[in-house]
Amino acid sequence: MSTSIPANKKDELFNKLKNANTAFQQIYPGDRTERQPVHTLYGGANLFKYDAAKAWD
């Protein structure tokens, strides 16, 4: 049993994937570059309180 993709099928498969990925990118282009986070703060749930953002400022 062969587990590799024959060359002629590989080209067909990759062309279909390229077309599908291009169509997906046109519909869902991803995050805008001007809206990137400046930093990320990780803390446990036990540290979270209603005023956590103000307290960590």
N, CA, C and O atoms as a Tripos MOL2 file, in Angstrom:
@<TRIPOS>MOLECULE
protein
  228   227    57     0     0
PROTEIN
NO_CHARGES

@<TRIPOS>ATOM
      1 N           0.8400   -1.1800    0.0000 N.3       1 MET1
      2 CA          0.0000    0.0000    0.0000 C.3       1 MET1
      3 C           0.8850    1.2430    0.0000 C.2       1 MET1
      4 O           1.7600    1.3940    0.8530 O.2       1 MET1
      5 N           0.6520    2.1160   -0.9470 N.am      2 SER2
      6 CA          1.4310    3.3440   -1.0630 C.3       2 SER2
      7 C           0.7740    4.4510   -0.2320 C.2       2 SER2
      8 O          -0.4390    4.6500   -0.2900 O.2       2 SER2
      9 N           1.5870    5.1560    0.5320 N.am      3 THR3
     10 CA          1.0450    6.2330    1.3640 C.3       3 THR3
     11 C           1.3830    7.6180    0.8150 C.2       3 THR3
     12 O           1.0020    8.6280    1.4080 O.2       3 THR3
     13 N           2.0910    7.6740   -0.3060 N.am      4 SER4
     14 CA          2.4240    8.9790   -0.8760 C.3       4 SER4
     15 C           1.4490    9.3410   -1.9900 C.2       4 SER4
     16 O           0.7750    8.4780   -2.5520 O.2       4 SER4
     17 N           1.3910   10.6000   -2.2910 N.am      5 ILE5
     18 CA          0.4770   11.1030   -3.3230 C.3       5 ILE5
     19 C           1.2280   11.1230   -4.6520 C.2       5 ILE5
     20 O           2.3180   11.6890   -4.7290 O.2       5 ILE5
     21 N           0.6690   10.5170   -5.6970 N.am      6 PRO6
     22 CA          1.3240   10.5540   -7.0080 C.3       6 PRO6
     23 C           1.4960   11.9970   -7.4940 C.2       6 PRO6
     24 O           0.6880   12.8660   -7.1650 O.2       6 PRO6
     25 N           2.5400   12.2450   -8.2710 N.am      7 ALA7
     26 CA          2.8710   13.6040   -8.7210 C.3       7 ALA7
     27 C           1.7170   14.2760   -9.4460 C.2       7 ALA7
     28 O           1.4480   15.4540   -9.2080 O.2       7 ALA7
     29 N           1.0290   13.5570  -10.3240 N.am      8 ASN8
     30 CA         -0.0700   14.1790  -11.0710 C.3       8 ASN8
     31 C          -1.2470   14.5260  -10.1570 C.2       8 ASN8
     32 O          -1.9290   15.5250  -10.3880 O.2       8 ASN8
     33 N          -1.4900   13.7320   -9.1450 N.am      9 LYS9
     34 CA         -2.5610   14.0390   -8.1890 C.3       9 LYS9
     35 C          -2.1430   15.1560   -7.2350 C.2       9 LYS9
     36 O          -2.9740   15.9560   -6.8040 O.2       9 LYS9
     37 N          -0.8530   15.2050   -6.9110 N.am     10 LYS10
     38 CA         -0.3500   16.2430   -6.0030 C.3      10 LYS10
     39 C          -0.5670   17.6270   -6.6220 C.2      10 LYS10
     40 O          -1.0440   18.5400   -5.9480 O.2      10 LYS10
     41 N          -0.2240   17.7810   -7.8850 N.am     11 ASP11
     42 CA         -0.4130   19.0800   -8.5460 C.3      11 ASP11
     43 C          -1.8880   19.4780   -8.5530 C.2      11 ASP11
     44 O          -2.2250   20.6340   -8.2960 O.2      11 ASP11
     45 N          -2.7500   18.5320   -8.8440 N.am     12 GLU12
     46 CA         -4.1950   18.8070   -8.8550 C.3      12 GLU12
     47 C          -4.6780   19.2100   -7.4580 C.2      12 GLU12
     48 O          -5.4470   20.1590   -7.3060 O.2      12 GLU12
     49 N          -4.2220   18.4860   -6.4590 N.am     13 LEU13
     50 CA         -4.6190   18.7660   -5.0750 C.3      13 LEU13
     51 C          -4.1510   20.1510   -4.6380 C.2      13 LEU13
     52 O          -4.9270   20.9160   -4.0650 O.2      13 LEU13
     53 N          -2.8910   20.4740   -4.9040 N.am     14 PHE14
     54 CA         -2.3590   21.7720   -4.4870 C.3      14 PHE14
     55 C          -3.0230   22.9270   -5.2280 C.2      14 PHE14
     56 O          -3.2060   24.0010   -4.6540 O.2      14 PHE14
     57 N          -3.3830   22.7270   -6.4830 N.am     15 ASN15
     58 CA         -4.0930   23.7740   -7.2120 C.3      15 ASN15
     59 C          -5.4720   24.0240   -6.6130 C.2      15 ASN15
     60 O          -5.9010   25.1720   -6.4980 O.2      15 ASN15
     61 N          -6.1620   22.9610   -6.2330 N.am     16 LYS16
     62 CA         -7.4760   23.1170   -5.5980 C.3      16 LYS16
     63 C          -7.3360   23.8230   -4.2500 C.2      16 LYS16
     64 O          -8.1380   24.6950   -3.9160 O.2      16 LYS16
     65 N          -6.3240   23.4480   -3.4850 N.am     17 LEU17
     66 CA         -6.0970   24.0980   -2.1890 C.3      17 LEU17
     67 C          -5.7470   25.5680   -2.3530 C.2      17 LEU17
     68 O          -6.2030   26.4090   -1.5780 O.2      17 LEU17
     69 N          -4.9320   25.8830   -3.3670 N.am     18 LYS18
     70 CA         -4.5610   27.2790   -3.6170 C.3      18 LYS18
     71 C          -5.7960   28.1090   -3.9430 C.2      18 LYS18
     72 O          -5.9560   29.2180   -3.4310 O.2      18 LYS18
     73 N          -6.6620   27.5790   -4.7860 N.am     19 ASN19
     74 CA         -7.8880   28.2980   -5.1470 C.3      19 ASN19
     75 C          -8.7980   28.4870   -3.9360 C.2      19 ASN19
     76 O          -9.3630   29.5620   -3.7370 O.2      19 ASN19
     77 N          -8.9330   27.4420   -3.1350 N.am     20 ALA20
     78 CA         -9.7870   27.5270   -1.9460 C.3      20 ALA20
     79 C          -9.2150   28.5230   -0.9350 C.2      20 ALA20
     80 O          -9.9580   29.3110   -0.3490 O.2      20 ALA20
     81 N          -7.8950   28.4890   -0.7300 N.am     21 ASN21
     82 CA         -7.2690   29.4150    0.2200 C.3      21 ASN21
     83 C          -7.3650   30.8610   -0.2530 C.2      21 ASN21
     84 O          -7.5670   31.7660    0.5570 O.2      21 ASN21
     85 N          -7.2230   31.0840   -1.5540 N.am     22 THR22
     86 CA         -7.3490   32.4330   -2.1060 C.3      22 THR22
     87 C          -8.7640   32.9640   -1.9200 C.2      22 THR22
     88 O          -8.9530   34.1160   -1.5320 O.2      22 THR22
     89 N          -9.7580   32.1230   -2.1960 N.am     23 ALA23
     90 CA        -11.1590   32.5320   -2.0090 C.3      23 ALA23
     91 C         -11.4420   32.8270   -0.5370 C.2      23 ALA23
     92 O         -12.1360   33.7950   -0.2260 O.2      23 ALA23
     93 N         -10.9170   32.0120    0.3630 N.am     24 PHE24
     94 CA        -11.1130   32.2230    1.8000 C.3      24 PHE24
     95 C         -10.4920   33.5450    2.2360 C.2      24 PHE24
     96 O         -11.1100   34.2970    2.9890 O.2      24 PHE24
     97 N          -9.2770   33.8380    1.7720 N.am     25 GLN25
     98 CA         -8.6030   35.0790    2.1400 C.3      25 GLN25
     99 C          -9.3530   36.3060    1.6410 C.2      25 GLN25
    100 O          -9.3210   37.3520    2.2890 O.2      25 GLN25
    101 N         -10.0230   36.1950    0.5060 N.am     26 GLN26
    102 CA        -10.7840   37.3280   -0.0030 C.3      26 GLN26
    103 C         -12.0060   37.6040    0.8700 C.2      26 GLN26
    104 O         -12.4000   38.7580    1.0380 O.2      26 GLN26
    105 N         -12.6030   36.5550    1.4240 N.am     27 ILE27
    106 CA        -13.7760   36.7140    2.2870 C.3      27 ILE27
    107 C         -13.3570   37.0960    3.7040 C.2      27 ILE27
    108 O         -13.9670   37.9680    4.3220 O.2      27 ILE27
    109 N         -12.3110   36.4410    4.2170 N.am     28 TYR28
    110 CA        -11.8370   36.6590    5.5840 C.3      28 TYR28
    111 C         -10.3650   37.0830    5.5430 C.2      28 TYR28
    112 O          -9.4800   36.2420    5.6960 O.2      28 TYR28
    113 N         -10.0950   38.3680    5.3390 N.am     29 PRO29
    114 CA         -8.7030   38.8090    5.1720 C.3      29 PRO29
    115 C          -7.8730   38.7900    6.4560 C.2      29 PRO29
    116 O          -6.6530   38.9350    6.3930 O.2      29 PRO29
    117 N          -8.4900   38.6200    7.5860 N.am     30 GLY30
    118 CA         -7.7350   38.5970    8.8350 C.3      30 GLY30
    119 C          -7.8240   39.9200    9.5700 C.2      30 GLY30
    120 O          -8.5670   40.8200    9.1780 O.2      30 GLY30
    121 N          -7.0600   40.0230   10.6350 N.am     31 ASP31
    122 CA         -7.0760   41.2360   11.4500 C.3      31 ASP31
    123 C          -6.4350   42.4000   10.7160 C.2      31 ASP31
    124 O          -5.4790   42.2300    9.9590 O.2      31 ASP31
    125 N          -6.9790   43.5810   10.9540 N.am     32 ARG32
    126 CA         -6.3760   44.7880   10.3970 C.3      32 ARG32
    127 C          -5.0740   45.0630   11.1400 C.2      32 ARG32
    128 O          -4.9780   44.8180   12.3420 O.2      32 ARG32
    129 N          -4.0920   45.5630   10.4400 N.am     33 THR33
    130 CA         -2.7800   45.8010   11.0550 C.3      33 THR33
    131 C          -2.7900   46.9580   12.0420 C.2      33 THR33
    132 O          -1.9490   47.0060   12.9390 O.2      33 THR33
    133 N          -3.7300   47.8970   11.8940 N.am     34 GLU34
    134 CA         -3.7420   49.0390   12.8160 C.3      34 GLU34
    135 C          -4.3650   48.7080   14.1660 C.2      34 GLU34
    136 O          -4.3660   49.5530   15.0610 O.2      34 GLU34
    137 N          -4.8960   47.4990   14.3360 N.am     35 ARG35
    138 CA         -5.5250   47.1310   15.6040 C.3      35 ARG35
    139 C          -4.7850   45.9840   16.2720 C.2      35 ARG35
    140 O          -5.3880   44.9530   16.5710 O.2      35 ARG35
    141 N          -3.5070   46.1420   16.5070 N.am     36 GLN36
    142 CA         -2.7160   45.1110   17.1710 C.3      36 GLN36
    143 C          -2.5280   45.4800   18.6420 C.2      36 GLN36
    144 O          -2.3970   46.6590   18.9690 O.2      36 GLN36
    145 N          -2.5140   44.4930   19.5240 N.am     37 PRO37
    146 CA         -2.3360   44.7940   20.9440 C.3      37 PRO37
    147 C          -0.9300   45.3290   21.2250 C.2      37 PRO37
    148 O           0.0470   44.9270   20.5930 O.2      37 PRO37
    149 N          -0.8580   46.2280   22.1730 N.am     38 VAL38
    150 CA          0.4250   46.7890   22.5620 C.3      38 VAL38
    151 C           1.1580   45.8110   23.4700 C.2      38 VAL38
    152 O           2.3670   45.6240   23.3410 O.2      38 VAL38
    153 N           0.4360   45.1980   24.3730 N.am     39 HIS39
    154 CA          1.0230   44.1990   25.2590 C.3      39 HIS39
    155 C          -0.0790   43.2680   25.7610 C.2      39 HIS39
    156 O          -1.2700   43.5540   25.6310 O.2      39 HIS39
    157 N           0.3420   42.1730   26.3260 N.am     40 THR40
    158 CA         -0.5950   41.2050   26.8820 C.3      40 THR40
    159 C          -0.1800   40.9130   28.3160 C.2      40 THR40
    160 O           1.0050   40.7390   28.6010 O.2      40 THR40
    161 N          -1.1280   40.8620   29.1960 N.am     41 LEU41
    162 CA         -0.8710   40.5730   30.5950 C.3      41 LEU41
    163 C          -1.5790   39.2850   30.9550 C.2      41 LEU41
    164 O          -2.7920   39.1670   30.7840 O.2      41 LEU41
    165 N          -0.8310   38.3310   31.4470 N.am     42 TYR42
    166 CA         -1.4150   37.0620   31.8480 C.3      42 TYR42
    167 C          -1.4990   36.9990   33.3630 C.2      42 TYR42
    168 O          -0.5440   37.3450   34.0590 O.2      42 TYR42
    169 N          -2.6180   36.5670   33.8630 N.am     43 GLY43
    170 CA         -2.8010   36.4120   35.3050 C.3      43 GLY43
    171 C          -3.8200   35.3270   35.5610 C.2      43 GLY43
    172 O          -4.6910   35.0770   34.7270 O.2      43 GLY43
    173 N          -3.7220   34.7080   36.6610 N.am     44 GLY44
    174 CA         -4.6570   33.6430   37.0000 C.3      44 GLY44
    175 C          -6.0450   34.1880   37.3120 C.2      44 GLY44
    176 O          -6.2070   35.3590   37.6550 O.2      44 GLY44
    177 N          -7.0330   33.3220   37.1880 N.am     45 ALA45
    178 CA         -8.4120   33.7190   37.4740 C.3      45 ALA45
    179 C          -8.5630   34.1640   38.9190 C.2      45 ALA45
    180 O          -9.4310   34.9810   39.2270 O.2      45 ALA45
    181 N          -7.7400   33.6440   39.7970 N.am     46 ASN46
    182 CA         -7.8230   34.0260   41.2030 C.3      46 ASN46
    183 C          -7.3870   35.4730   41.4380 C.2      46 ASN46
    184 O          -7.6760   36.0400   42.4920 O.2      46 ASN46
    185 N          -6.6860   36.0840   40.4520 N.am     47 LEU47
    186 CA         -6.2410   37.4670   40.5870 C.3      47 LEU47
    187 C          -7.2260   38.4600   39.9960 C.2      47 LEU47
    188 O          -7.1130   39.6630   40.2310 O.2      47 LEU47
    189 N          -8.1970   37.9640   39.2260 N.am     48 PHE48
    190 CA         -9.1200   38.8530   38.5300 C.3      48 PHE48
    191 C         -10.1950   39.3810   39.4660 C.2      48 PHE48
    192 O         -10.8450   38.6200   40.1830 O.2      48 PHE48
    193 N         -10.3710   40.6980   39.4470 N.am     49 LYS49
    194 CA        -11.4350   41.3530   40.2040 C.3      49 LYS49
    195 C         -12.0420   42.4140   39.3090 C.2      49 LYS49
    196 O         -11.5180   42.6720   38.2250 O.2      49 LYS49
    197 N         -13.1070   43.0210   39.7220 N.am     50 TYR50
    198 CA        -13.8090   43.9980   38.8820 C.3      50 TYR50
    199 C         -12.9160   45.1610   38.4980 C.2      50 TYR50
    200 O         -13.1260   45.7620   37.4450 O.2      50 TYR50
    201 N         -11.9230   45.5010   39.3160 N.am     51 ASP51
    202 CA        -11.0640   46.6480   39.0280 C.3      51 ASP51
    203 C          -9.6530   46.2240   38.6030 C.2      51 ASP51
    204 O          -8.6990   46.9820   38.7800 O.2      51 ASP51
    205 N          -9.5200   45.0350   38.0530 N.am     52 ALA52
    206 CA         -8.1980   44.5070   37.7100 C.3      52 ALA52
    207 C          -7.4490   45.4080   36.7280 C.2      52 ALA52
    208 O          -6.2610   45.6640   36.9250 O.2      52 ALA52
    209 N          -8.1050   45.8900   35.6850 N.am     53 ALA53
    210 CA         -7.4240   46.7340   34.6990 C.3      53 ALA53
    211 C          -6.9100   48.0070   35.3230 C.2      53 ALA53
    212 O          -5.7960   48.4390   35.0240 O.2      53 ALA53
    213 N          -7.6940   48.6110   36.1770 N.am     54 LYS54
    214 CA         -7.2660   49.8560   36.8320 C.3      54 LYS54
    215 C          -6.1390   49.5670   37.8170 C.2      54 LYS54
    216 O          -5.1940   50.3500   37.9120 O.2      54 LYS54
    217 N          -6.2180   48.4780   38.5390 N.am     55 ALA55
    218 CA         -5.1980   48.1410   39.5400 C.3      55 ALA55
    219 C          -3.8560   47.8290   38.8840 C.2      55 ALA55
    220 O          -2.8130   48.1050   39.4770 O.2      55 ALA55
    221 N          -3.8530   47.2570   37.6670 N.am     56 TRP56
    222 CA         -2.6210   46.8930   36.9950 C.3      56 TRP56
    223 C          -2.0960   47.9950   36.1030 C.2      56 TRP56
    224 O          -1.0770   47.8150   35.4370 O.2      56 TRP56
    225 N          -2.7650   49.1270   36.0750 N.am     57 ASP57
    226 CA         -2.3600   50.2370   35.2200 C.3      57 ASP57
    227 C          -1.0580   50.8210   35.6770 C.2      57 ASP57
    228 O          -0.5610   51.7700   35.0710 O.2      57 ASP57
@<TRIPOS>BOND
     1     1     2 1
     2     2     3 1
     3     3     4 2
     4     3     5 am
     5     5     6 1
     6     6     7 1
     7     7     8 2
     8     7     9 am
     9     9    10 1
    10    10    11 1
    11    11    12 2
    12    11    13 am
    13    13    14 1
    14    14    15 1
    15    15    16 2
    16    15    17 am
    17    17    18 1
    18    18    19 1
    19    19    20 2
    20    19    21 am
    21    21    22 1
    22    22    23 1
    23    23    24 2
    24    23    25 am
    25    25    26 1
    26    26    27 1
    27    27    28 2
    28    27    29 am
    29    29    30 1
    30    30    31 1
    31    31    32 2
    32    31    33 am
    33    33    34 1
    34    34    35 1
    35    35    36 2
    36    35    37 am
    37    37    38 1
    38    38    39 1
    39    39    40 2
    40    39    41 am
    41    41    42 1
    42    42    43 1
    43    43    44 2
    44    43    45 am
    45    45    46 1
    46    46    47 1
    47    47    48 2
    48    47    49 am
    49    49    50 1
    50    50    51 1
    51    51    52 2
    52    51    53 am
    53    53    54 1
    54    54    55 1
    55    55    56 2
    56    55    57 am
    57    57    58 1
    58    58    59 1
    59    59    60 2
    60    59    61 am
    61    61    62 1
    62    62    63 1
    63    63    64 2
    64    63    65 am
    65    65    66 1
    66    66    67 1
    67    67    68 2
    68    67    69 am
    69    69    70 1
    70    70    71 1
    71    71    72 2
    72    71    73 am
    73    73    74 1
    74    74    75 1
    75    75    76 2
    76    75    77 am
    77    77    78 1
    78    78    79 1
    79    79    80 2
    80    79    81 am
    81    81    82 1
    82    82    83 1
    83    83    84 2
    84    83    85 am
    85    85    86 1
    86    86    87 1
    87    87    88 2
    88    87    89 am
    89    89    90 1
    90    90    91 1
    91    91    92 2
    92    91    93 am
    93    93    94 1
    94    94    95 1
    95    95    96 2
    96    95    97 am
    97    97    98 1
    98    98    99 1
    99    99   100 2
   100    99   101 am
   101   101   102 1
   102   102   103 1
   103   103   104 2
   104   103   105 am
   105   105   106 1
   106   106   107 1
   107   107   108 2
   108   107   109 am
   109   109   110 1
   110   110   111 1
   111   111   112 2
   112   111   113 am
   113   113   114 1
   114   114   115 1
   115   115   116 2
   116   115   117 am
   117   117   118 1
   118   118   119 1
   119   119   120 2
   120   119   121 am
   121   121   122 1
   122   122   123 1
   123   123   124 2
   124   123   125 am
   125   125   126 1
   126   126   127 1
   127   127   128 2
   128   127   129 am
   129   129   130 1
   130   130   131 1
   131   131   132 2
   132   131   133 am
   133   133   134 1
   134   134   135 1
   135   135   136 2
   136   135   137 am
   137   137   138 1
   138   138   139 1
   139   139   140 2
   140   139   141 am
   141   141   142 1
   142   142   143 1
   143   143   144 2
   144   143   145 am
   145   145   146 1
   146   146   147 1
   147   147   148 2
   148   147   149 am
   149   149   150 1
   150   150   151 1
   151   151   152 2
   152   151   153 am
   153   153   154 1
   154   154   155 1
   155   155   156 2
   156   155   157 am
   157   157   158 1
   158   158   159 1
   159   159   160 2
   160   159   161 am
   161   161   162 1
   162   162   163 1
   163   163   164 2
   164   163   165 am
   165   165   166 1
   166   166   167 1
   167   167   168 2
   168   167   169 am
   169   169   170 1
   170   170   171 1
   171   171   172 2
   172   171   173 am
   173   173   174 1
   174   174   175 1
   175   175   176 2
   176   175   177 am
   177   177   178 1
   178   178   179 1
   179   179   180 2
   180   179   181 am
   181   181   182 1
   182   182   183 1
   183   183   184 2
   184   183   185 am
   185   185   186 1
   186   186   187 1
   187   187   188 2
   188   187   189 am
   189   189   190 1
   190   190   191 1
   191   191   192 2
   192   191   193 am
   193   193   194 1
   194   194   195 1
   195   195   196 2
   196   195   197 am
   197   197   198 1
   198   198   199 1
   199   199   200 2
   200   199   201 am
   201   201   202 1
   202   202   203 1
   203   203   204 2
   204   203   205 am
   205   205   206 1
   206   206   207 1
   207   207   208 2
   208   207   209 am
   209   209   210 1
   210   210   211 1
   211   211   212 2
   212   211   213 am
   213   213   214 1
   214   214   215 1
   215   215   216 2
   216   215   217 am
   217   217   218 1
   218   218   219 1
   219   219   220 2
   220   219   221 am
   221   221   222 1
   222   222   223 1
   223   223   224 2
   224   223   225 am
   225   225   226 1
   226   226   227 1
   227   227   228 2
@<TRIPOS>SUBSTRUCTURE
     1 MET1         2 RESIDUE 1 A MET
     2 SER2         6 RESIDUE 1 A SER
     3 THR3        10 RESIDUE 1 A THR
     4 SER4        14 RESIDUE 1 A SER
     5 ILE5        18 RESIDUE 1 A ILE
     6 PRO6        22 RESIDUE 1 A PRO
     7 ALA7        26 RESIDUE 1 A ALA
     8 ASN8        30 RESIDUE 1 A ASN
     9 LYS9        34 RESIDUE 1 A LYS
    10 LYS10       38 RESIDUE 1 A LYS
    11 ASP11       42 RESIDUE 1 A ASP
    12 GLU12       46 RESIDUE 1 A GLU
    13 LEU13       50 RESIDUE 1 A LEU
    14 PHE14       54 RESIDUE 1 A PHE
    15 ASN15       58 RESIDUE 1 A ASN
    16 LYS16       62 RESIDUE 1 A LYS
    17 LEU17       66 RESIDUE 1 A LEU
    18 LYS18       70 RESIDUE 1 A LYS
    19 ASN19       74 RESIDUE 1 A ASN
    20 ALA20       78 RESIDUE 1 A ALA
    21 ASN21       82 RESIDUE 1 A ASN
    22 THR22       86 RESIDUE 1 A THR
    23 ALA23       90 RESIDUE 1 A ALA
    24 PHE24       94 RESIDUE 1 A PHE
    25 GLN25       98 RESIDUE 1 A GLN
    26 GLN26      102 RESIDUE 1 A GLN
    27 ILE27      106 RESIDUE 1 A ILE
    28 TYR28      110 RESIDUE 1 A TYR
    29 PRO29      114 RESIDUE 1 A PRO
    30 GLY30      118 RESIDUE 1 A GLY
    31 ASP31      122 RESIDUE 1 A ASP
    32 ARG32      126 RESIDUE 1 A ARG
    33 THR33      130 RESIDUE 1 A THR
    34 GLU34      134 RESIDUE 1 A GLU
    35 ARG35      138 RESIDUE 1 A ARG
    36 GLN36      142 RESIDUE 1 A GLN
    37 PRO37      146 RESIDUE 1 A PRO
    38 VAL38      150 RESIDUE 1 A VAL
    39 HIS39      154 RESIDUE 1 A HIS
    40 THR40      158 RESIDUE 1 A THR
    41 LEU41      162 RESIDUE 1 A LEU
    42 TYR42      166 RESIDUE 1 A TYR
    43 GLY43      170 RESIDUE 1 A GLY
    44 GLY44      174 RESIDUE 1 A GLY
    45 ALA45      178 RESIDUE 1 A ALA
    46 ASN46      182 RESIDUE 1 A ASN
    47 LEU47      186 RESIDUE 1 A LEU
    48 PHE48      190 RESIDUE 1 A PHE
    49 LYS49      194 RESIDUE 1 A LYS
    50 TYR50      198 RESIDUE 1 A TYR
    51 ASP51      202 RESIDUE 1 A ASP
    52 ALA52      206 RESIDUE 1 A ALA
    53 ALA53      210 RESIDUE 1 A ALA
    54 LYS54      214 RESIDUE 1 A LYS
    55 ALA55      218 RESIDUE 1 A ALA
    56 TRP56      222 RESIDUE 1 A TRP
    57 ASP57      226 RESIDUE 1 A ASP
